[in-house]
Amino acid sequence: MERAAQVRAGSALFAGFRALRLFSSDIPHVVRYSALKRRFYVTTCVGKSFHTYDVSNSVPQDICCMAADGRLVFAAYGNVFSAFARNKEVVHTFKGHKAEIHLLQPFGDHIISIDTDSILIIWHIYSEEEYLRLTFDKSVFKISTILHPSTYLNKVLLGSEQGSLQLWNVKSNKLLYTFPGWKVGVTALQQAPALDVVAVGLMSGQVIIHNIKFDETLMKFRQDWGPITSISFRTDGHPIMAAGSPCGHIGLWDLEDKKLINQMRNAHSTAIAGLTFLHREPLLVTNGADNALRIWIFDGPTGEGRLLRFRMGHSASLTSIRYYGQNGQQILSASQDGTLQSFSTVHEKFNKSLGHGLINKKRVKRKGLQNTMSVRLPPITRFAAEEARESDWDGIIACHQGKLSCSTWNYQKSTIGAYFLKPKGMKTDDITATAVDITSCGNFAVIGLSSGTVDVYNMQSGIHRGSFGKDQAHTGSVRGVAVDGLNQLTITAGSEQLLKFWNFKSKVLIHSMSLDSSPNMMLLHRDSGFLGLALDDFSIKVLDIETRKIVREFSGHQGQINDMAFSPDGRWLISAAMDCSIRTWDLPSGCLIDCFLLDSAPLNVTMSPTGDFLATSHVDHLGIYLWSNISLYSVVSLRPLPTDYVPSVVMLPGTCQSQDIEVSEEQLEPCDEMVEYESPEQLNAHLVTLSLLPESRWKNLLNLDVIKKKNKPKEPPKVPKSAPFFIPTVPGLVPRFAVPEQNNDPQQSKVVNLGILAQKSNFYLKLEEGLENNKYEAALNLLKELGPSGIETELRNLSPDGGGSIEVMQSFLKMIGIMMDRKRDFELAQAYLALFLKLHLKMLPSEPILLEEMTKLSSQKSK
């Protein structure tokens, strides 16, 4: 077979679902006001998606700039930008630039776009036609920012990296005035609350309040934090200006007293991408490249802003992720930013942050330290969690980069725990904690150190409960520790290529086995007893901890294996490596059944306890990416992949729940008519199809006699017959009254058998026609329209005693056979047949024709 034939599009088992915990990037946010709903909407972009809280959408490439007016949101990607209505659908797409677009400015019914070659194009929004094109020489005037001054009709103010500013009339295509500037590049332009006045942010950190009508500088401010990234003014009656910086600090300036009144230090851990005061509100919206969107409120007497609301994810690459709990709805993640956070796969409102680890939390509380950078713990490298006793004591144990002690965390309280676990009397210069695990009961933590020591601690008291081995468990560094589900066995792996099995209670060595290469990491699936070992030679070994033998060996990765995950049933082992591949190994067959490549190397991988999602994290990415398990809702071939299989590259999912599918221009055009999906009467001829009738039409057909008996009204009290005027007497010598005669014949029936006198119903006539043309759709439709009592009457009258015939009963059985053969109206066929047998079971054995039809039906039901 040719090599090209072995390439499969993407993964057969996993499909990109969405990314979690991504809120902001280095692109400034935009704020728009909806007059209809009287609400402000903040829009930020994350990669290919932009979020308008709480709506998101996706574009083909990473967004490079955004803008918004009262109706539309504009997002530029590459040399193209699109307009989105209702934050969801693309209504206009504008193409004409050759370089990347970096500035957008709504302008009434027009939109202005500027690319990195300083080419300015004005578009008519609704016709998508180019209205005006201006070309600037980059060496003389490279546009860095744009502003439409208030009340300046058809005019825009352009700032340049060279420092000068130009005021243009875009309707007449004329340069009205050139401002010489301050010989420093312009980074930000913002309209002040006063007319003719704008704020100019410079590369030097200066903010110039300038009157553009008279070309006069009103005041100057200077920040020592680097270039001004963004500027905003309060419009709720306070003359305050806010200026952002690359350090993440925000300066608040009083325009009346012309002085700095406050500093919001460390508002973000990265540069302030954008800041906006909401109109006539004491609220400041900020965002930055630290993946955070924050809203600050200024309601204090000192004018300092306090954090009101925020959406925040990790600001650095993730170091470890694991599902928490058994419902598969929470993911714990640790990052290089030093935080431990919990992300919900259901909704963002269930997200929570457990915060930064502090070396001495009591000291920080007692002294009220504002800057806690000096007392923060290093980033978490590995952690283990168990929810069994989370309401009683800490249930998370974590080891930190370059630290000997391991910290405990409390998930329920969302904070760092009470203990730092480390052996007493050990020098902490070069020894660090390298592996951790927590028992399934949540009572004990097992910690492996780089010195080869493996210790056990009690999670409730933090007391040391012993060590494995006399002096140390391994001569090399401990690469992994694991405890089985019953606390009987402890497995440790050392860098000296040894795997050891210990008795958990007595700490006695039970078995030791050598490996071909040093283990890189270890993972135990407690339910099945399978132990996965990733070795430094890029191979994977799977052991059975009961027999202590290697049961599977896998090879194929071309780089270091970063993480592994078992499926909940223990049938799959999923591995992620630095060769940018994620591979799925089938343990029963011992074969590779799925493999796909990513544009960024996966660092962590974890499988949901319910098996519905696979979660991954990647190099240089801040989010957690979910992949849905296709095998849960579709038939997937699990055949082994050939040895010459070439995996294809799969793009990471976006923040919206959709696939990265190339959409043609025709599909991007809005459609006023909603496309309605019409379901076929039968999806497939091999599938059993039920009718759409309510259960009351067929479910109680066999219990009609019971229902009638229960619903039969009680007889009303009988009125005694009045005595006759002349009492009849018996003739004879002795006068006696005549006794009324009584009918003592029990065999005499009051029901008259009409027989042939009964009229034939429409259903009866359609069955007779079915004998000739073998078509029973009309008869079945008539039966569907009847109620339970009507159905029973029709089926009862099919027998000769009710005015029917053997031929019509045969026709009814043929109709049932056709229904079962076509697998349509399946429950009706079963209910009708059951009622027919109940009514006519006594006469069926005496009729050979009916017996033959029943034999055919019996063979159909057994298929």
MOGI-V326297 format. One record per backbone hydrogen bond with DSSP energy under -0.5 kcal/mol. NH is the residue of the N-H (numbers start at 1). CO is the residue of the C=O. E is the energy in kcal/mol with one decimal. If there is no record, write none. Layout:
nh=NH co=CO e=E
nh=NH co=CO e=E
//
This chain:
nh=5 co=2 e=-0.5
nh=6 co=3 e=-1.7
nh=7 co=4 e=-1.2
nh=8 co=6 e=-0.5
nh=8 co=646 e=-0.6
nh=10 co=8 e=-0.9
nh=15 co=628 e=-1.9
nh=17 co=626 e=-2.9
nh=18 co=626 e=-0.8
nh=19 co=654 e=-1.7
nh=20 co=624 e=-3.5
nh=30 co=43 e=-2.2
nh=32 co=41 e=-2.3
nh=34 co=39 e=-2.8
nh=35 co=33 e=-0.7
nh=38 co=34 e=-1.7
nh=39 co=34 e=-1.2
nh=41 co=32 e=-2.9
nh=43 co=30 e=-2.9
nh=44 co=51 e=-2.2
nh=46 co=49 e=-3.7
nh=49 co=46 e=-2.3
nh=50 co=57 e=-1.5
nh=51 co=44 e=-3.6
nh=52 co=55 e=-4.6
nh=53 co=42 e=-1.5
nh=53 co=51 e=-0.6
nh=55 co=52 e=-5.8
nh=57 co=50 e=-1.7
nh=59 co=48 e=-2.4
nh=63 co=47 e=-3.1
nh=64 co=76 e=-2.9
nh=65 co=76 e=-0.9
nh=67 co=74 e=-2.1
nh=69 co=72 e=-2.2
nh=73 co=84 e=-1.9
nh=74 co=67 e=-3.3
nh=75 co=82 e=-2.2
nh=76 co=65 e=-2.6
nh=77 co=80 e=-3.2
nh=80 co=77 e=-1.3
nh=81 co=94 e=-1.6
nh=82 co=75 e=-2.4
nh=83 co=92 e=-2.9
nh=84 co=73 e=-2.9
nh=85 co=89 e=-2.4
nh=86 co=71 e=-0.6
nh=88 co=85 e=-1.9
nh=89 co=85 e=-1.5
nh=91 co=83 e=-2.6
nh=91 co=89 e=-0.6
nh=92 co=83 e=-1.4
nh=94 co=81 e=-3.0
nh=95 co=93 e=-0.5
nh=96 co=79 e=-0.7
nh=97 co=79 e=-0.8
nh=101 co=78 e=-2.7
nh=102 co=114 e=-2.5
nh=103 co=114 e=-1.6
nh=105 co=112 e=-2.4
nh=107 co=110 e=-3.1
nh=110 co=107 e=-1.6
nh=111 co=123 e=-1.9
nh=112 co=105 e=-2.6
nh=113 co=121 e=-2.6
nh=114 co=103 e=-2.3
nh=115 co=119 e=-1.5
nh=116 co=100 e=-1.9
nh=118 co=115 e=-1.7
nh=120 co=118 e=-0.6
nh=120 co=134 e=-3.2
nh=121 co=113 e=-2.6
nh=122 co=132 e=-3.0
nh=123 co=111 e=-2.7
nh=123 co=121 e=-0.5
nh=124 co=129 e=-2.7
nh=125 co=109 e=-2.4
nh=125 co=123 e=-0.6
nh=128 co=124 e=-1.7
nh=131 co=122 e=-3.5
nh=131 co=129 e=-0.5
nh=132 co=122 e=-1.4
nh=134 co=120 e=-3.4
nh=136 co=118 e=-1.8
nh=138 co=136 e=-0.6
nh=140 co=137 e=-1.2
nh=141 co=137 e=-3.5
nh=143 co=141 e=-0.7
nh=144 co=159 e=-3.0
nh=145 co=159 e=-1.3
nh=147 co=157 e=-2.0
nh=149 co=147 e=-0.7
nh=152 co=149 e=-1.5
nh=153 co=151 e=-1.2
nh=155 co=152 e=-1.5
nh=156 co=168 e=-2.0
nh=157 co=147 e=-3.7
nh=158 co=156 e=-0.5
nh=158 co=166 e=-2.9
nh=159 co=145 e=-2.7
nh=160 co=164 e=-1.2
nh=161 co=142 e=-2.2
nh=163 co=160 e=-0.7
nh=165 co=179 e=-2.3
nh=166 co=158 e=-2.1
nh=167 co=177 e=-2.9
nh=168 co=156 e=-2.6
nh=168 co=166 e=-0.5
nh=169 co=174 e=-2.8
nh=170 co=154 e=-2.1
nh=170 co=168 e=-0.7
nh=171 co=154 e=-0.7
nh=173 co=169 e=-1.0
nh=174 co=169 e=-1.8
nh=176 co=167 e=-2.4
nh=176 co=174 e=-0.7
nh=177 co=167 e=-1.4
nh=179 co=165 e=-3.1
nh=180 co=178 e=-0.5
nh=182 co=163 e=-0.5
nh=183 co=180 e=-0.5
nh=186 co=160 e=-2.6
nh=187 co=201 e=-3.1
nh=188 co=201 e=-1.4
nh=190 co=199 e=-2.0
nh=192 co=197 e=-2.2
nh=197 co=194 e=-1.2
nh=198 co=210 e=-2.6
nh=199 co=190 e=-3.3
nh=200 co=208 e=-2.8
nh=201 co=188 e=-3.1
nh=201 co=199 e=-0.5
nh=202 co=206 e=-2.4
nh=203 co=185 e=-2.0
nh=205 co=202 e=-1.4
nh=207 co=221 e=-2.7
nh=208 co=200 e=-2.7
nh=209 co=207 e=-0.5
nh=209 co=219 e=-2.7
nh=210 co=198 e=-2.9
nh=210 co=208 e=-0.8
nh=211 co=216 e=-3.5
nh=212 co=196 e=-2.4
nh=212 co=210 e=-0.7
nh=213 co=196 e=-0.7
nh=215 co=211 e=-0.8
nh=216 co=211 e=-1.9
nh=218 co=209 e=-3.0
nh=218 co=216 e=-0.5
nh=219 co=209 e=-1.3
nh=221 co=207 e=-2.1
nh=223 co=205 e=-2.4
nh=228 co=202 e=-1.9
nh=229 co=227 e=-0.5
nh=229 co=244 e=-1.4
nh=232 co=242 e=-2.0
nh=234 co=240 e=-2.5
nh=239 co=237 e=-0.5
nh=240 co=238 e=-2.3
nh=241 co=253 e=-2.4
nh=242 co=232 e=-3.0
nh=243 co=251 e=-2.0
nh=244 co=230 e=-2.6
nh=245 co=249 e=-0.9
nh=246 co=227 e=-0.5
nh=248 co=245 e=-1.1
nh=250 co=264 e=-1.5
nh=251 co=243 e=-2.4
nh=252 co=262 e=-2.5
nh=253 co=241 e=-3.1
nh=253 co=251 e=-0.5
nh=254 co=259 e=-3.1
nh=255 co=239 e=-2.6
nh=255 co=253 e=-0.6
nh=258 co=254 e=-1.2
nh=259 co=254 e=-1.2
nh=261 co=252 e=-2.3
nh=261 co=259 e=-0.5
nh=262 co=252 e=-1.4
nh=264 co=250 e=-3.2
nh=265 co=263 e=-1.0
nh=267 co=248 e=-1.3
nh=267 co=264 e=-0.9
nh=268 co=248 e=-1.4
nh=272 co=245 e=-2.3
nh=273 co=271 e=-0.8
nh=273 co=287 e=-1.8
nh=274 co=287 e=-1.6
nh=276 co=285 e=-2.3
nh=278 co=283 e=-2.2
nh=281 co=278 e=-2.0
nh=283 co=281 e=-0.9
nh=284 co=296 e=-2.7
nh=285 co=276 e=-3.0
nh=286 co=284 e=-0.5
nh=286 co=294 e=-2.7
nh=287 co=274 e=-1.9
nh=288 co=292 e=-1.4
nh=289 co=271 e=-0.8
nh=291 co=288 e=-0.8
nh=292 co=288 e=-0.7
nh=293 co=311 e=-2.8
nh=294 co=286 e=-2.6
nh=295 co=309 e=-2.8
nh=296 co=284 e=-3.0
nh=297 co=306 e=-2.6
nh=298 co=282 e=-2.3
nh=299 co=297 e=-0.8
nh=300 co=304 e=-0.5
nh=303 co=300 e=-0.8
nh=306 co=297 e=-2.3
nh=308 co=295 e=-3.0
nh=309 co=295 e=-1.5
nh=311 co=293 e=-2.7
nh=313 co=291 e=-2.2
nh=318 co=621 e=-0.6
nh=319 co=334 e=-2.8
nh=320 co=334 e=-1.4
nh=322 co=332 e=-2.4
nh=324 co=330 e=-2.6
nh=330 co=324 e=-0.6
nh=331 co=343 e=-2.5
nh=332 co=322 e=-3.1
nh=333 co=341 e=-2.6
nh=334 co=320 e=-2.9
nh=335 co=339 e=-1.5
nh=336 co=317 e=-2.7
nh=338 co=335 e=-1.6
nh=340 co=355 e=-1.5
nh=341 co=333 e=-2.5
nh=342 co=352 e=-3.3
nh=343 co=331 e=-2.8
nh=345 co=329 e=-1.8
nh=346 co=329 e=-0.5
nh=350 co=347 e=-1.5
nh=351 co=348 e=-1.9
nh=352 co=342 e=-2.3
nh=354 co=340 e=-2.7
nh=357 co=338 e=-1.0
nh=359 co=375 e=-3.3
nh=364 co=360 e=-1.7
nh=365 co=361 e=-2.1
nh=366 co=362 e=-2.6
nh=367 co=363 e=-2.5
nh=368 co=364 e=-1.4
nh=369 co=364 e=-1.2
nh=372 co=370 e=-0.9
nh=375 co=372 e=-0.9
nh=376 co=373 e=-0.7
nh=377 co=357 e=-3.9
nh=380 co=335 e=-0.6
nh=381 co=399 e=-2.4
nh=382 co=399 e=-1.2
nh=384 co=397 e=-2.5
nh=386 co=395 e=-2.3
nh=390 co=387 e=-1.1
nh=392 co=389 e=-1.4
nh=393 co=389 e=-2.4
nh=395 co=409 e=-1.1
nh=396 co=409 e=-1.5
nh=397 co=384 e=-2.6
nh=398 co=407 e=-2.5
nh=399 co=382 e=-2.6
nh=400 co=405 e=-0.6
nh=401 co=379 e=-2.7
nh=403 co=400 e=-1.8
nh=406 co=421 e=-2.3
nh=407 co=398 e=-1.8
nh=408 co=419 e=-1.5
nh=409 co=396 e=-2.2
nh=410 co=415 e=-2.8
nh=411 co=409 e=-0.6
nh=414 co=410 e=-0.9
nh=415 co=410 e=-1.6
nh=417 co=408 e=-4.4
nh=421 co=406 e=-2.8
nh=422 co=420 e=-0.6
nh=426 co=423 e=-0.9
nh=433 co=403 e=-2.5
nh=434 co=448 e=-2.6
nh=435 co=448 e=-1.7
nh=437 co=446 e=-1.8
nh=439 co=444 e=-2.3
nh=442 co=439 e=-1.4
nh=445 co=457 e=-2.5
nh=446 co=437 e=-3.0
nh=447 co=455 e=-2.6
nh=448 co=435 e=-3.3
nh=449 co=453 e=-2.6
nh=450 co=432 e=-2.7
nh=452 co=449 e=-1.5
nh=455 co=447 e=-2.5
nh=456 co=466 e=-2.6
nh=457 co=445 e=-2.6
nh=458 co=463 e=-2.5
nh=459 co=443 e=-2.9
nh=459 co=457 e=-0.5
nh=460 co=443 e=-0.5
nh=462 co=458 e=-2.3
nh=465 co=456 e=-3.6
nh=468 co=454 e=-2.2
nh=469 co=507 e=-1.1
nh=473 co=452 e=-1.1
nh=474 co=452 e=-1.9
nh=478 co=449 e=-1.8
nh=479 co=477 e=-0.5
nh=479 co=493 e=-2.9
nh=480 co=493 e=-1.3
nh=482 co=491 e=-2.0
nh=484 co=489 e=-2.2
nh=487 co=484 e=-1.2
nh=490 co=502 e=-2.5
nh=491 co=482 e=-2.9
nh=492 co=500 e=-2.3
nh=493 co=480 e=-2.3
nh=494 co=498 e=-2.4
nh=495 co=477 e=-2.5
nh=497 co=494 e=-1.1
nh=498 co=494 e=-0.7
nh=499 co=513 e=-3.0
nh=500 co=492 e=-2.7
nh=501 co=511 e=-3.3
nh=502 co=490 e=-3.1
nh=503 co=508 e=-2.7
nh=504 co=488 e=-1.4
nh=504 co=502 e=-0.5
nh=507 co=503 e=-2.0
nh=510 co=501 e=-3.3
nh=511 co=501 e=-1.6
nh=513 co=499 e=-2.7
nh=515 co=497 e=-2.5
nh=519 co=494 e=-0.6
nh=520 co=534 e=-4.5
nh=521 co=534 e=-1.4
nh=523 co=532 e=-2.4
nh=525 co=530 e=-2.9
nh=526 co=524 e=-0.8
nh=529 co=525 e=-2.2
nh=530 co=525 e=-0.9
nh=531 co=543 e=-2.8
nh=532 co=523 e=-3.6
nh=532 co=530 e=-0.5
nh=533 co=541 e=-2.9
nh=534 co=521 e=-2.1
nh=535 co=533 e=-0.6
nh=535 co=539 e=-2.7
nh=536 co=518 e=-2.6
nh=538 co=535 e=-1.4
nh=540 co=554 e=-2.9
nh=541 co=533 e=-2.5
nh=542 co=552 e=-2.8
nh=543 co=531 e=-2.6
nh=544 co=549 e=-2.3
nh=545 co=529 e=-2.4
nh=545 co=543 e=-0.6
nh=548 co=544 e=-2.4
nh=549 co=544 e=-0.9
nh=551 co=542 e=-2.7
nh=551 co=549 e=-0.5
nh=552 co=542 e=-1.7
nh=554 co=540 e=-3.1
nh=557 co=538 e=-0.6
nh=562 co=560 e=-0.6
nh=562 co=576 e=-2.0
nh=563 co=576 e=-1.6
nh=565 co=574 e=-2.1
nh=567 co=572 e=-2.0
nh=570 co=567 e=-1.9
nh=573 co=585 e=-2.2
nh=574 co=565 e=-3.5
nh=575 co=583 e=-2.6
nh=576 co=563 e=-2.5
nh=577 co=581 e=-1.8
nh=578 co=560 e=-2.5
nh=580 co=577 e=-1.0
nh=582 co=596 e=-2.2
nh=583 co=575 e=-2.4
nh=584 co=594 e=-2.8
nh=585 co=573 e=-2.9
nh=585 co=583 e=-0.5
nh=586 co=591 e=-3.2
nh=587 co=571 e=-3.0
nh=587 co=585 e=-0.7
nh=590 co=586 e=-1.9
nh=591 co=586 e=-1.0
nh=593 co=584 e=-2.2
nh=593 co=591 e=-0.6
nh=594 co=584 e=-1.3
nh=596 co=582 e=-1.5
nh=597 co=648 e=-2.5
nh=598 co=580 e=-2.3
nh=599 co=650 e=-0.6
nh=602 co=577 e=-0.6
nh=603 co=617 e=-2.9
nh=604 co=617 e=-1.3
nh=606 co=615 e=-2.2
nh=608 co=613 e=-2.7
nh=611 co=608 e=-1.5
nh=614 co=627 e=-2.6
nh=615 co=606 e=-3.0
nh=616 co=625 e=-2.3
nh=617 co=604 e=-1.7
nh=619 co=601 e=-2.2
nh=621 co=618 e=-1.5
nh=624 co=20 e=-1.4
nh=625 co=616 e=-2.9
nh=626 co=18 e=-3.1
nh=626 co=624 e=-0.5
nh=627 co=614 e=-2.4
nh=628 co=15 e=-2.7
nh=629 co=612 e=-2.3
nh=630 co=13 e=-3.1
nh=630 co=628 e=-0.9
nh=631 co=13 e=-0.6
nh=632 co=629 e=-1.5
nh=633 co=630 e=-1.3
nh=634 co=630 e=-1.0
nh=636 co=634 e=-0.6
nh=638 co=636 e=-0.5
nh=641 co=592 e=-3.0
nh=645 co=642 e=-1.4
nh=647 co=645 e=-0.6
nh=650 co=597 e=-3.1
nh=654 co=658 e=-0.5
nh=658 co=17 e=-0.5
nh=658 co=656 e=-2.2
nh=661 co=659 e=-1.7
nh=668 co=664 e=-1.1
nh=669 co=665 e=-0.9
nh=676 co=674 e=-0.6
nh=678 co=676 e=-0.5
nh=679 co=677 e=-0.7
nh=687 co=684 e=-1.5
nh=689 co=823 e=-3.2
nh=697 co=694 e=-1.7
nh=698 co=695 e=-1.1
nh=699 co=695 e=-2.9
nh=701 co=698 e=-1.0
nh=703 co=700 e=-0.7
nh=704 co=701 e=-0.9
nh=707 co=703 e=-2.3
nh=708 co=704 e=-3.0
nh=709 co=705 e=-1.9
nh=710 co=706 e=-2.2
nh=711 co=707 e=-2.2
nh=712 co=708 e=-0.8
nh=727 co=725 e=-0.6
nh=730 co=736 e=-3.2
nh=735 co=733 e=-0.6
nh=736 co=730 e=-0.7
nh=738 co=728 e=-2.4
nh=744 co=742 e=-0.9
nh=746 co=744 e=-0.9
nh=748 co=745 e=-0.7
nh=753 co=751 e=-0.6
nh=754 co=752 e=-0.8
nh=757 co=754 e=-2.2
nh=758 co=755 e=-1.4
nh=765 co=761 e=-2.2
nh=766 co=762 e=-2.4
nh=767 co=763 e=-1.9
nh=768 co=764 e=-1.8
nh=769 co=765 e=-2.1
nh=770 co=766 e=-1.9
nh=771 co=767 e=-1.1
nh=772 co=768 e=-0.6
nh=772 co=769 e=-0.9
nh=773 co=769 e=-2.4
nh=774 co=770 e=-1.9
nh=780 co=776 e=-2.3
nh=781 co=777 e=-2.4
nh=782 co=778 e=-1.9
nh=783 co=779 e=-1.8
nh=784 co=780 e=-2.0
nh=785 co=781 e=-1.1
nh=786 co=782 e=-0.5
nh=786 co=783 e=-0.8
nh=791 co=787 e=-2.4
nh=792 co=788 e=-2.2
nh=793 co=789 e=-2.1
nh=794 co=790 e=-2.3
nh=795 co=791 e=-2.5
nh=796 co=792 e=-2.3
nh=797 co=793 e=-1.8
nh=798 co=795 e=-1.0
nh=799 co=796 e=-0.9
nh=802 co=799 e=-1.1
nh=803 co=800 e=-1.3
nh=804 co=799 e=-3.0
nh=805 co=798 e=-1.1
nh=809 co=805 e=-1.7
nh=810 co=806 e=-2.2
nh=811 co=807 e=-2.2
nh=812 co=808 e=-2.1
nh=813 co=809 e=-2.0
nh=814 co=810 e=-2.0
nh=815 co=811 e=-2.0
nh=816 co=812 e=-2.0
nh=817 co=813 e=-2.1
nh=818 co=814 e=-2.3
nh=819 co=815 e=-2.0
nh=820 co=816 e=-2.1
nh=821 co=817 e=-2.1
nh=822 co=818 e=-2.2
nh=823 co=819 e=-0.7
nh=824 co=819 e=-1.5
nh=826 co=689 e=-2.1
nh=829 co=825 e=-2.1
nh=830 co=826 e=-1.8
nh=831 co=827 e=-2.1
nh=832 co=828 e=-3.1
nh=833 co=829 e=-2.1
nh=834 co=830 e=-2.0
nh=835 co=831 e=-2.1
nh=836 co=832 e=-2.3
nh=837 co=833 e=-2.3
nh=838 co=834 e=-1.8
nh=839 co=835 e=-2.0
nh=840 co=836 e=-2.2
nh=841 co=837 e=-0.9
nh=844 co=840 e=-1.2
nh=845 co=841 e=-0.7
nh=846 co=843 e=-0.7
nh=847 co=844 e=-1.6
nh=848 co=846 e=-0.6
nh=851 co=847 e=-2.0
nh=852 co=848 e=-2.1
nh=853 co=849 e=-1.7
nh=854 co=850 e=-2.4
nh=855 co=851 e=-2.1
nh=856 co=852 e=-1.8
nh=857 co=853 e=-2.1
nh=858 co=854 e=-2.3
nh=859 co=855 e=-1.9
nh=860 co=856 e=-1.8
nh=861 co=857 e=-2.2
nh=862 co=858 e=-1.3
nh=863 co=860 e=-0.9
//
